[in-house]
Amino acid sequence: MSNLLSVQQLDIAFGKHQVLHQVSFDVAAGHIVALVGPNGAGKSTIMKAVLGLISIDHGHLTIDSHPVSMTSHEALKQVGALIEYPGIYPFLTGRQHLELFADKENREANIEQVIKALHMTDYIDHKAKLYSLGMKQKLGIAQALVDRPKLVILDEPMNGLDPEAVKQLRDYIRQLASEGTSFLISSHILSELEKLADDVLFLDQGHIIRQTSMAELVTSGGTSYHITTADDADAKSRLIALGLPVLTDDTDPEKIILLQKTPQTLNQALHTLLTANIEIVDIVKVQHDLEESFLDMVNHQQEVK
């Protein structure tokens, strides 16, 4: 499967503050990629760089093999985006907003399709000044989608949406992805990304700390093992020395919590302990959701530092 978006070795600094560090990833055609990270991790910065809105210090970005920068925007004709808050003209109707964004080719059909898909029919011909927060958010998303772009970038698209609207958006994104549209999405609502994304990029302090498919995360990366031995302190120190992803429980510092980053992680840990003649008393497998997996990885990064 070909890559529609390619980001390679991206470095960005604002003054003396390094915001992104050697960030590299690809978005395949028809794939939904989730950017996950705490506030200040660099998610919005990546999106703005992909859209040519900010300058980069090192690295390069391409969309459909065409370079993107602050002075090279040709590839952006194929991109729809909603970054932070939608730009709304209060005295225009929702339909008039979409007419501003829609290309002449298949204009009316594309407008009607996005209105129907996002369930906006009841208010689309009202002036936007009368819209609720959720209605404005839907309109911003509709503006990004109306031209059927190859790549869509959505920063916190679920903001202000009620559960029904979130499901409608999720279903429409899935439909467009099945037709070949690629998505790069950030959200703090990790439970929704878990239902939506094909691939996940975990970002912390400007570094990609893990890049994986959602399927792999569920089967391996979303799992940890609580290991009890005859000598937990010795066992834990040996696993940490080996570089295995061992987390710390503040209420029980000697407790061994092994984050399964790869299918081989547990085997490596058990081999190390058995070779050292440390008796293994118990192993408990714990399945994590996306939020727990992310928090575990961030905590592990902090412990490594």
C-alpha positions as CSV (number, residue, x, y, z in Angstrom):
1,M,0.0,0.0,0.0
2,S,1.4,3.4,-1.0
3,N,2.1,6.2,1.4
4,L,0.1,9.4,0.8
5,L,1.9,11.4,3.5
6,S,5.5,11.0,4.5
7,V,7.2,12.9,7.3
8,Q,10.9,12.3,7.6
9,Q,13.4,13.4,10.4
10,L,11.3,16.5,11.3
11,D,12.9,19.0,13.7
12,I,11.2,22.1,14.8
13,A,12.2,24.7,17.4
14,F,10.5,27.8,18.6
15,G,13.4,30.0,19.7
16,K,15.6,27.9,22.0
17,H,12.8,25.4,22.7
18,Q,13.0,22.3,20.7
19,V,9.4,21.2,20.0
20,L,9.9,18.2,17.7
21,H,12.8,15.8,17.6
22,Q,13.5,13.7,14.5
23,V,9.9,12.9,14.0
24,S,9.3,10.4,11.2
25,F,6.1,8.6,10.1
26,D,4.0,7.7,7.1
27,V,0.2,7.7,6.5
28,A,-0.8,5.1,3.9
29,A,-3.6,5.7,1.5
30,G,-7.0,4.9,3.1
31,H,-5.5,4.7,6.6
32,I,-6.6,6.5,9.7
33,V,-3.7,7.5,11.9
34,A,-4.1,8.8,15.4
35,L,-1.7,11.2,17.1
36,V,-1.8,10.6,20.8
37,G,0.0,12.7,23.4
38,P,-0.4,15.1,26.4
39,N,-0.8,18.8,25.9
40,G,2.4,20.3,24.6
41,A,3.6,17.0,23.1
42,G,3.8,18.5,19.6
43,K,0.6,17.1,18.0
44,S,-0.7,20.4,16.6
45,T,2.8,21.4,15.6
46,I,3.1,18.3,13.4
47,M,-0.2,19.1,11.8
48,K,0.7,22.7,11.1
49,A,4.0,21.7,9.6
50,V,2.2,19.2,7.3
51,L,-0.1,22.0,6.2
52,G,2.8,24.4,5.5
53,L,1.7,26.8,8.2
54,I,5.0,26.9,10.1
55,S,8.7,26.6,9.0
56,I,10.7,23.5,9.8
57,D,14.4,23.4,10.9
58,H,15.3,20.0,9.5
59,G,13.6,17.2,7.6
60,H,11.1,17.1,4.9
61,L,7.4,16.4,4.2
62,T,5.7,15.1,1.1
63,I,2.0,14.6,0.2
64,D,1.5,12.2,-2.7
65,S,5.3,12.6,-3.4
66,H,5.0,16.4,-3.7
67,P,7.1,18.5,-1.2
68,V,5.3,20.7,1.4
69,S,6.7,23.8,3.0
70,M,5.7,27.4,3.8
71,T,6.6,28.3,0.2
72,S,5.4,25.1,-1.5
73,H,1.7,24.5,-1.3
74,E,0.8,22.7,-4.5
75,A,0.2,19.4,-2.7
76,L,-2.3,21.0,-0.3
77,K,-4.9,21.2,-3.0
78,Q,-5.6,17.5,-2.0
79,V,-5.9,18.2,1.7
80,G,-8.7,19.2,4.0
81,A,-8.1,20.3,7.6
82,L,-9.5,21.5,10.8
83,I,-6.9,22.8,13.2
84,E,-8.0,23.9,16.7
85,Y,-11.2,25.9,16.1
86,P,-13.3,26.2,12.9
87,G,-13.3,29.5,11.1
88,I,-17.0,30.6,11.1
89,Y,-18.6,33.7,9.5
90,P,-21.6,34.5,11.8
91,F,-23.8,36.1,9.2
92,L,-23.4,33.3,6.6
93,T,-25.4,30.1,6.6
94,G,-23.8,26.7,7.0
95,R,-24.5,26.0,3.4
96,Q,-22.9,29.2,2.3
97,H,-19.8,28.2,4.2
98,L,-19.6,24.9,2.3
99,E,-20.1,26.7,-1.0
100,L,-17.0,28.8,-0.2
101,F,-15.0,25.6,0.3
102,A,-16.4,23.3,-2.4
103,D,-14.8,23.0,-5.7
104,K,-16.9,23.6,-8.8
105,E,-16.7,20.0,-9.9
106,N,-19.6,18.0,-8.4
107,R,-20.2,20.9,-6.1
108,E,-23.8,20.5,-5.1
109,A,-23.6,16.7,-4.9
110,N,-20.5,16.9,-2.5
111,I,-22.2,19.6,-0.4
112,E,-25.4,17.5,0.0
113,Q,-23.4,14.4,0.8
114,V,-21.5,15.9,3.7
115,I,-24.7,17.6,5.0
116,K,-26.5,14.3,5.0
117,A,-23.6,12.3,6.4
118,L,-23.1,14.6,9.4
119,H,-26.9,15.1,10.0
120,M,-26.8,18.9,9.5
121,T,-30.0,19.2,7.3
122,D,-32.2,20.8,10.0
123,Y,-30.0,23.8,10.5
124,I,-27.6,24.1,7.5
125,D,-29.6,27.0,6.0
126,H,-29.6,29.0,9.3
127,K,-27.0,31.7,9.9
128,A,-24.0,30.4,11.8
129,K,-24.4,32.9,14.6
130,L,-27.3,30.8,15.8
131,Y,-25.2,27.6,15.9
132,S,-24.3,25.8,19.1
133,L,-20.7,24.7,19.8
134,G,-21.4,21.3,18.4
135,M,-23.0,22.7,15.3
136,K,-20.1,24.9,14.6
137,Q,-17.7,22.0,15.1
138,K,-19.6,19.9,12.6
139,L,-19.5,22.8,10.2
140,G,-15.8,23.0,10.5
141,I,-15.4,19.3,9.9
142,A,-17.8,19.5,6.9
143,Q,-15.6,22.3,5.4
144,A,-12.6,20.0,5.7
145,L,-14.4,17.1,4.0
146,V,-16.7,18.7,1.4
147,D,-14.2,18.6,-1.5
148,R,-13.4,14.8,-0.9
149,P,-9.7,15.4,-0.4
150,K,-7.1,12.6,-0.4
151,L,-5.8,13.6,3.0
152,V,-7.8,15.0,5.9
153,I,-6.1,16.5,9.1
154,L,-8.4,16.9,12.1
155,D,-7.2,18.4,15.4
156,E,-9.5,17.4,18.3
157,P,-12.5,16.9,15.9
158,M,-14.8,15.5,18.7
159,N,-14.7,18.8,20.7
160,G,-18.2,19.9,21.5
161,L,-19.9,16.9,19.9
162,D,-22.5,14.8,21.8
163,P,-22.2,11.0,21.7
164,E,-24.6,10.7,18.8
165,A,-22.7,13.2,16.7
166,V,-19.4,11.5,17.6
167,K,-20.7,8.2,16.3
168,Q,-22.0,9.9,13.1
169,L,-18.6,11.4,12.5
170,R,-16.8,8.1,13.2
171,D,-19.0,6.3,10.7
172,Y,-18.4,8.9,8.0
173,I,-14.7,8.9,8.5
174,R,-14.6,5.1,8.3
175,Q,-16.7,5.3,5.1
176,L,-14.3,7.8,3.5
177,A,-11.3,5.8,4.5
178,S,-12.8,2.7,2.9
179,E,-13.0,4.8,-0.3
180,G,-9.3,5.7,-0.1
181,T,-9.2,8.9,1.9
182,S,-6.4,9.1,4.5
183,F,-6.8,10.8,7.9
184,L,-4.4,12.2,10.5
185,I,-6.4,12.8,13.7
186,S,-5.5,14.0,17.2
187,S,-7.9,13.7,20.1
188,H,-8.0,13.6,23.9
189,I,-10.9,11.2,23.7
190,L,-8.8,8.1,23.4
191,S,-11.7,5.7,23.6
192,E,-13.0,7.1,20.3
193,L,-9.6,6.9,18.6
194,E,-9.4,3.3,19.7
195,K,-12.6,2.6,17.8
196,L,-11.5,4.6,14.8
197,A,-7.8,4.4,14.0
198,D,-5.8,1.9,12.0
199,D,-2.4,3.1,13.3
200,V,-1.3,5.0,16.4
201,L,1.6,7.4,17.0
202,F,2.4,8.0,20.7
203,L,4.0,11.4,21.1
204,D,5.7,12.7,24.3
205,Q,7.8,15.9,24.6
206,G,8.3,16.1,20.8
207,H,9.4,12.5,20.4
208,I,7.5,9.6,18.9
209,I,7.8,7.0,21.7
210,R,5.9,4.3,19.8
211,Q,4.4,3.8,16.4
212,T,2.1,0.8,16.0
213,S,-1.0,-0.5,14.4
214,M,-4.1,-0.5,16.6
215,A,-4.4,-4.3,16.1
216,E,-0.9,-4.8,17.3
217,L,-1.5,-2.6,20.3
218,V,-4.5,-4.6,21.3
219,T,-2.7,-7.9,21.0
220,S,0.6,-6.9,22.5
221,G,1.3,-3.3,23.3
222,G,-2.0,-3.1,25.2
223,T,-0.9,-5.7,27.6
224,S,1.2,-5.7,30.8
225,Y,2.2,-8.5,33.1
226,H,2.4,-8.3,36.9
227,I,5.2,-10.7,37.9
228,T,5.7,-12.0,41.4
229,T,9.0,-13.7,42.3
230,A,10.8,-14.9,45.4
231,D,13.0,-11.8,45.3
232,D,11.1,-8.9,43.5
233,A,13.8,-6.3,44.2
234,D,16.6,-8.4,42.6
235,A,14.3,-9.5,39.7
236,K,13.2,-5.9,38.9
237,S,16.8,-4.6,38.9
238,R,17.8,-7.3,36.5
239,L,15.0,-6.6,34.1
240,I,15.6,-2.8,34.2
241,A,19.3,-3.5,33.5
242,L,18.4,-5.5,30.5
243,G,16.4,-2.4,29.2
244,L,13.0,-4.1,29.4
245,P,10.0,-1.7,29.9
246,V,9.4,-2.1,33.6
247,L,7.0,0.3,35.3
248,T,7.0,1.5,38.9
249,D,3.9,1.3,41.2
250,D,4.3,4.2,43.7
251,T,2.4,2.2,46.3
252,D,4.7,-0.8,45.9
253,P,8.1,0.2,44.5
254,E,9.4,-3.3,44.2
255,K,6.3,-4.6,42.3
256,I,7.2,-5.8,38.8
257,I,4.9,-4.4,36.1
258,L,6.2,-5.4,32.7
259,L,4.8,-3.5,29.7
260,Q,4.7,-5.8,26.6
261,K,6.1,-3.7,23.8
262,T,6.6,-6.7,21.5
263,P,5.5,-10.3,21.6
264,Q,9.0,-11.3,22.8
265,T,9.1,-9.0,25.8
266,L,7.7,-11.6,28.3
267,N,9.9,-14.4,27.0
268,Q,13.0,-12.2,27.5
269,A,12.0,-11.3,31.0
270,L,11.3,-14.9,32.0
271,H,14.5,-16.2,30.4
272,T,16.5,-13.6,32.4
273,L,14.9,-14.5,35.7
274,L,15.2,-18.2,35.2
275,T,18.8,-17.9,34.1
276,A,19.5,-16.0,37.4
277,N,17.7,-18.8,39.4
278,I,15.0,-16.4,40.6
279,E,11.9,-18.3,41.4
280,I,8.8,-17.1,39.6
281,V,5.8,-17.3,41.9
282,D,3.0,-15.8,39.8
283,I,2.3,-14.0,36.5
284,V,-1.0,-12.0,36.0
285,K,-1.8,-10.7,32.5
286,V,-3.6,-7.3,32.4
287,Q,-5.2,-6.1,29.1
288,H,-5.1,-2.3,28.7
289,D,-7.1,0.1,26.6
290,L,-5.5,2.9,24.6
291,E,-5.5,5.4,27.5
292,E,-3.9,3.0,29.9
293,S,-1.3,2.0,27.2
294,F,-0.4,5.6,26.6
295,L,-0.1,6.4,30.3
296,D,2.1,3.4,30.8
297,M,4.4,4.4,28.0
298,V,4.7,8.0,29.2
299,N,5.4,6.8,32.7
300,H,8.1,4.5,31.4
301,Q,9.7,7.3,29.4
302,Q,9.8,9.4,32.6
303,E,11.4,6.6,34.5
304,V,14.1,6.1,31.8
305,K,14.9,9.8,32.0
